[in-house]
Amino acid sequence: MQLDAYIKIYTIYLYFRTIHTILTIFSMARLSVNINKIATLRNARGGGLPDLIKVAMDCERFGAQGITVHPRPDERHIRYQDVRDLKKVVKTEFNIEGYPSKTFIDLVLEVKPEQVTLVPDSPDVLTSNAGWNTIENKEMLAEVVSIFKKAGIRTSLFIETSKEMIEGAASVGADRIELYTESYANLYASNKEEAVKPFVESATVALECGLGINAGHDLSLENLRYFSERIEGLLEVSIGHALISDALYLGLENTVQRYLRELTEK
C-alpha cells in the first residue's frame, strides 16, 4: 500500500510539472533571431560564406522560434533574393522588417511571411533609430496595414514609449507594436528600474488598446531577463547584433539557448 501511495503521489507530481512546463512555454516571449549581421559578413567578402540559409535553419534547430530579416534598398546585408530563399526553409515564424516602399510592399506580398514589422527608416540610415510618428503618418500607415492584413499577414509597427503613438498604432489597425528598446539598454547599467519604467507603462497602454507587444534593439544577455520579467504581455523579442556578437565567443547553439533561458528562467 505504501508503494502504491508513493507511485500515485509521484504520478501527480509529474502531471503538474508537465502542466507547468507547458504553461511556461506558451507564456514566455518568443525569440526571433535577426540574421542581418550574417549577411553583412557574407557580403563583405562575396561568395556564400557564411551560409545565411544554413544559419537560419540552425537557429531554428537550436531552439529559436522565429527568424527576422530587414532588407534595405541597397541590399547591403539582406538581399531581396535572400528573403525569397529563406521563405522556403523557415519553419517557425518569418518576420520581415522594413520601410513600406512600393518595392518592400511588393516583396512582402510575394513572400507572405507570418509577420511584417514596419519601421520609419530612411534609405541611408545605418540601423533603426526611431519609432513611427503614427499621427503624422496615419493615412499612409492605415493604407499599408490594410494591404498586409488583407493578405493575412500580421502587422507590427516600430514604436517608442509614447502613449499617443501607441494609441495611434491601434487607430491605423496594427496588430502589434515593437517597442524600440535602445533607451532601455543605454540606461540599464546605471538605473535599471528607471530604464524599464516607460516600457512597463507603454505595455499597459498597448494592452488596453488591444495591441500585441514585441520588442527589439540592443537587447542582450545582460538586460533581457529583467526586461522580459517586467513587461506584461510581451510576446516576442527580435535580437540580432548582440546575439550574433555573442555567438563569436560562445558558439551559435550555446548562444541561442542562453538567450532562450533568459526568457524562460524567471
Phi, psi and omega in degrees: 000320181296319179296318179299322180294317178298319180297317179296317180297317181293323178296317177297319179300313180297323180297311182289328176294321178296316178300316180298318180297316180297315180296322179296316181298318184280342181264344183284153173291143180277148177260116173252123183269121176276119186256020177306317185294331175295318178293323177301315179295317177299314184291335181296331182250340187085174181078204187239018179247134353291158183281105184300318182295317179296319179300316179299315180295321179293319178304316178295318180297328180276356173123350179300142183258009178189160175234130179244140173224154180226084178289133177248161186304326181275359179053039183288344172227274178288127176266157180299324179292328175302317181299316179296318181292322180294324180303329182287338188242337183291124184255346180266240178248129179259122182240121179250123178259154173162168175281136187282061171287169179299319180298318180295314180301316180298319180296314181297318179294328177290314187277325180055068175287171176292328183216142170240133179246116183271129180236149183270040183285135167281159185302331186264002183288141182291314177209163182303129186224014178194154175267171180291143162270097187283351177276307180295329183256021188302312184297313181297314182295320179300319180294314183292316178301319179298320179299313183289321181293326176295332178273002178079024182254122177296135187240130180237147179244134178285119193223143173271177185278073179231120179305317182297318182288326177293315177298325177295324178297319177295322185291336179268001174096010180298150176275323183218168165240153169248112180290128181278109195260016180300317181297323176298312182297322182292325185266345189306313186296327184266330181198084186293330179295314178291327181298318186272342187307309181295335179283324174299315180295320180294323179297321177299315179298314182300314180296321178295331179273357180081020181264141169284158186238119168248171178207152177182154175115108178068016169288144188211177176299333181287319191245356188292314185298314181300318180296310185294330179291334189254349181264105180294134176080012180294123184258327188202141170240138177250119186227128181232290190303309182295318183295315180293323177296316178299324182296335177297330181260323189258347187087147187294315182298312180298320182294312179302316183289329176292321176295321177297321178295326178296334180272339187252328185269095184243000000 
